[in-house]
């Protein structure tokens, strides 16, 4: 995981971008790809995390953020080529402490329950078509990732 800026003042709550997925499974690596591309482009104070999977420990950083944007690849429906942006709400998962079953809603729920804060949250879902072994994004996921970068930047501009 990486951070784009140093410590921020406690009174200033900034945004957090979490790009996650397995970079060794082709399109599943679209979330980390977008996170890495955004690192040099985000507003000052924005934290960018690049992760293999969501973990319960992320609830601490999530609780301190004004807005969190999750970026992940999803299995594309036929003819789907654009990223989907949807608002998220805190929801307890089946096992919110299990990193293999973690999802954005359960992390928001953990942040709210354990640390008293659940920020405004969004999911940018990047359509993917190839999830086999490989480190390259398919043309569909590569185009959608470029669009996702623009979508995340638009969400960040609204802070």
Secondary structure, 3 states (H helix, E strand, C coil): CCCCCCCCCCCCCCEEEEEECCCCEHHHHHHHHHHHHHCCCCCCCCEEEEECCCCCCHHHHHHHCCEEEEEEEEECCCCCCCCEEEEECCCCCCCCCCCCCCCHHHHHHHHHHHHCCCCEEEEEEEEECCCCCECCCCHHHHHHHHHHHHHHHHHHHCC
